[in-house]
């Protein structure tokens, strides 16, 4: 099983071992485009793995900061209190690059950049770039994906 994230199509696909599409979800990647440099707020390209799965069993809309639940549940009212906050909700799939010098180690390390596939507020637009570098998904979709894929699953992020 492999995940394929298409920047151009703003979609995440689950592929079987023969490359057949099992599921497809709309996503939102970085508003700043693609790139691997730390601090760029861009979505890193290339081969990755899911290094950690965080949030199992947590309620939908659980708010995470630094991969820890804050005790908050996202609501429109909470969002009004904290405008501009980068909401990481429900579940986190923490990515680790597999290509030294491209998306692993040094100033291009995906894991040290804290790049995730994660849930977002229900009013977050999918299908268009808008994140700070992560791959955003709808909450129901990230729960389904989280339960479906094991740790160390392959994730390929491409521009096409």
N, C-alpha and C positions, 0 to 999 in steps of 0.2 A: 504494500500500500504506500502511496505517495501523495503528498499535497502539492498542487501547482497553483501558484498565485500569478495571475497575469495583470501587470500594471496597466497595459493598454485597455484591457477589457474590464478592469476593476472587478475581478472575479476570482474566487478560490474554488478549485476542483479537487475532489478526492478521486484518485485513479487506482484501479486495481493493478495487479502485477503485469497485466498485458497492455496497460495503458488505456483501458476503457474507463469512461467517466461514470463513477458511481453516484456522485452528488455534486452539485454546484451551488455556490452561494455568492451573492453580491457582497463586495467589501469596499472599504475606503482606505487607500494607501496615502502616503505623505503628500501634503499640499506642496511641499518644496521639491517634489520629484524624487528621483532615484540617486543614490550615492551611499558610499560606505564609511565616510569619514565621521569620526566621533564629533558630536556637536552640530552636525549638518541638518538635523531634523528631516533627513531623507530616508526612504525605505531602501534597505540594502538588497542587492541582487545576488543571485547565485544559489549554491547548494547550502542548505541548513538542515539541522535536525531539531526536533522538539526536545529540549534538554530537561524541561520541568513542566509539570501540569499543576496549576495552583487554583484552588477554589472549589474542589470537589464537595458537593453537598451544600454549598452556600446558596441562599435564596437569590433569585434573579434580582438584578440591580444592586447587589452588594458592591459597595465602593471599596476599591483597593488603592492604597498608597504604599509605594515601595514593596509591592507584592504581599502586603498584609491587609486584611479587612479592617476598615476603620470603625466598624460598628454602625456606619451610616447605610441607609438604603436610598438610592438615587430617586428623587422626585423632581418635578419641575420647580417646586418651591426651593428645594435645596440648590438647584442649579442657579436660581435667581440670587441666592445668598452668596454664591461663589462664581461670579461670571468669569469666563476665560479659563476655568479649571479644566485640565485635560482628564476627562473622566475615563477611568479604567474600571470596568464593571464585570460582575458575574463570574467569569472564568478567565484564566490567563494560560496561554501556551507560550512559554519562554523559549525563544529561538537562539541557537548557537550556530555560528558559521562553520563550514567544513573546509574552506579554502584558505590556507595560510597566506597572508599578504593581500588577500582580496576581501574577505569578510571574517577573518579569524586572526587574532593576535594583534598587538600594536594598536595603532589609532584607527583600525578598521574592524575591531572585534564586535560582532553583532551582539553577543551575550553581554559584554561589558557596556554596550550602549543601551541595554535594557529594551531591546526590541521584542515585542510580543505580538501574538494574535490574541485579541481580547474583545470582550463585549463593550458596547457603547450605549448611550441613551437612545431610547426608541425614536427620538426626533432627529438623531444624527443621520445625515444624508449618506446613503450608500450608492455605489456606482460612480462616484466622483472622488478625486483626491481631496482629503481634508484633514488627515491625521498629522501628528508630529513625528512620524517615522514608522509607527507600528502599522499593523494590518487590523483595522477595525471591522467588527462584525455586529450584526443584530444579536441581541441577547439570546433569543430562542435558537438561533443558528450556532452560536458558540457553545451553548449547552449540548446540542446535538453532536457537533464536531468533537468536543471535549470527551464525550462518552464513547465516541466511535474510534478515535485514533489513540494508539498507545504512545508512551514516551519513546523517544528515539526514532519516531517516524520521520521519513525524509520530507523536506519542504524545499521546493525549487521556486525561486522568485525570479520571474522573467519580465522583460520590457514588452514582449509581444503579447 
